[in-house]
Amino acid sequence: MALLYVFMAALLLLAFLHSFLLLLFRQRRSPLRHLPGPPSPSFFMGNLEEMHDQENNNLIANWVKRYGNSFVYRGFIGGCRLMTTDPVAVAHILGSAYDYPKPDFVRDSLASMAAGHDGLLTVEGEDHRRQRKILTPAFSTSHIKSLTPIFWDKATELRDIWRSQIDLDNRNTTDNNNADSEEGREHAITRVDALLWLGRATLDTIGLAGFGYAFNALTDDTNELARAFSVIFSTARKFRVMTILQVWFPFLRRFRRNSATMVQAQATMRRIGLALIEERRQAALEEQRLGQLEDFKSNSKSKSKANASPRSSTSQSANQGRDILSVLVQSNMSSVPAQRMSVEEVLCQISTFLAAGHETTSSALTWCLYALAKDVRVQDRLREALRSIETEAAAAAAAASSAVEQEDLTERVARCEYLDWVVRESLRVHAPVTNTMRVCMRDEDEIPLQNGGVGVGVGGGGPMVESGYVDEKGRRRWSIPVRKWDIISVPIQAINKSEAFWGPDAGVFRPERWAAPPQGARAIPGLYSNTLTFLNGNPLGGNRACIGYKFALIEIKIFLYVLVKDIEFSIDPAMVIEKKVNVVTRPFVKSEPHLGNQMPLNISRALCSASATTSKPQTAPTIFPPLCTFAET
């Protein structure tokens, strides 16, 4: 028996050494070793520790200024990793998505958190192409339009909760002589954790809009599925050597911290997901049975009548039939292989979209309110623009005739110019996802670089970074040779805030820049508004851009309309907010790291409120303008 244990230990050691030596050999042969880059402070950890805080120390921008648009930093045991802000290189890498997929360790990390190994976020190649094609109808403009009443309801519910807290705090802290006055209520200030509340509101929204599931997170903090997501996403990660080792040696992942808690949370998601699938499957089968029974009773022999049955079985209601869950269940029941998803795939899509559908949106809204709280001028101008929407909508309703179709509030909100500028600018300066990593899976490739002697510059401002790069022999090169398994980082946030594209005030939140965006920014191959916030808009070999970006944009705009119109936001000037990345970028108070992720904002009733009660349209919304056109600017 002792010999058996020794033999097994030897096998494990050999497996470890084989993986380690193979990794060393592969990294030493990489052509990336010829590129310039920052010195490595550690052989084992490379530059990884200093990069862990890159959202707060301006590290990437400093490296770009010193080493150019494309350079190499060091990863585990000195491995060369390419980082590039060159727009031509970025377009090549992200546009060839299936030849440059996410590295296995990134996919494993996402899968272990919420996405699973068979979800849209983690699958690659033909599986990804098939899944995306199946899911696309759930994110059409017409379907998103039908979901906006849910957005209005949840935004209004959150606003009313916050106003009630303001009034309650006012009654508890003010003197009797003005406690009940309108002026006293307007000037009362209370503090809320915007991140916590917006996370609850957006979880409620995606639950209802995508899956018909009522989390009721705004009013009930005991929902077990909501708690499961909270366990997975709420803790800001610290840099740990063990985390890096677990990336390269999977057998170490069993020793992750809180692994038992994570397993329990994932089991909860799986159990509830299976229940949702079964419930919707039974509803679809019942609908199909009733349709067939109706056809049988009608005794119609026409071909059109015979073909109507399967169509009726897959359309349940205005909001059910093309929502995410209905599309998934219909796919699971399909007899056509190209249109079918397994139960495991469906489960992974549920957790993927519940997570992505509320974490990224709540992060975007939180950072937007933070930016508005820091800039009172912009907040006041936005509030004025939002209140003018309400005034115009009321005037249009009064003057409407049968010959003139009335524009509804949703459409007006979507078209509000200054609101659009604020959303674009917030998503540029505070991208929810700040970095994406890819690995070359071609045997060899040449990544093209911007040619012409100088890098992208902004007319009238911004540093000119020379394009291409100078290799170790002093030669300027206009392409980067890579081999299979070479890792590439695309720093989304650094590109969004690059002075070369956006000018010397690139790091400043200034919505007015969108009145005349700089010419240089047009080089960024972004899906939305010449930023990489939703990834790229040139899917040449696989589309990995955000499938739900239109959903997110109109949800963000409706929430901002409802909240900012009636509530003023401010922040303690002495409070320093920093960023921590745990898939998405979350805030924490620098002086209170022990309290974890939070965004404490002061709220009060907005003075001269145009309306204390009106916030959601009373009629069904008409179509809002296609948000995809923003990427064409």
Salt bridges, closest charged atoms under 4 A:
ASP99 OD2 - ARG442 NH2 2.87
ASP104 OD1 - ARG107 NH1 3.38
ASP108 OD1 - HIS117 NE2 3.35
ASP108 OD2 - ARG253 NH1 2.74
GLU124 OE1 - ARG544 NH1 3.11
GLU126 OE2 - ARG129 NE 3.20
ASP127 OD1 - ARG130 NH2 3.30
ASP153 OD1 - LYS616 NZ 2.58
GLU157 OE1 - LYS154 NZ 3.00
ASP160 OD1 - ARG159 NH2 2.71
ASP160 OD1 - ARG163 NH2 3.76
ASP167 OD2 - ARG605 NH2 2.89
GLU182 OE1 - ARG185 NH2 2.25
ASP204 OD2 - LYS154 NZ 3.37
GLU224 OE1 - ARG271 NH2 2.80
GLU278 OE1 - ARG281 NE 3.55
GLU286 OE2 - ARG289 NH2 2.74
ASP323 OD2 - ARG280 NH1 3.25
GLU344 OE2 - ARG270 NH1 3.12
GLU345 OE2 - ARG130 NH2 2.64
GLU359 OE2 - HIS358 NE2 3.31
GLU359 OE1 - ARG586 NH2 3.07
ASP380 OD1 - ARG383 NH1 3.37
GLU390 OE2 - LYS565 NZ 3.68
GLU392 OE1 - ARG412 NH1 3.74
GLU407 OE1 - ARG412 NH2 3.50
GLU407 OE2 - ARG415 NH2 2.69
GLU411 OE2 - ARG415 NH1 3.85
ASP420 OD2 - ARG424 NE 2.88
ASP420 OD1 - LYS557 NZ 3.10
GLU425 OE2 - ARG428 NH2 2.91
GLU425 OE2 - ARG513 NE 2.79
ASP445 OD2 - HIS92 NE2 2.84
ASP445 OD2 - ARG442 NH1 2.88
GLU466 OE1 - ARG476 NH2 3.11
ASP471 OD2 - ARG475 NE 3.00
ASP471 OD2 - ARG477 NH1 3.92
GLU472 OE2 - HIS34 ND1 2.57
ASP505 OD2 - ARG510 NE 2.74
ASP505 OD1 - ARG513 NH1 3.23
GLU512 OE2 - ARG377 NH1 3.04
GLU512 OE2 - ARG381 NH1 3.00
ASP566 OD2 - ARG159 NH1 3.04
ASP566 OD2 - ARG163 NH1 3.95
ASP566 OD2 - LYS565 NZ 3.21
GLU578 OE2 - LYS590 NZ 3.68
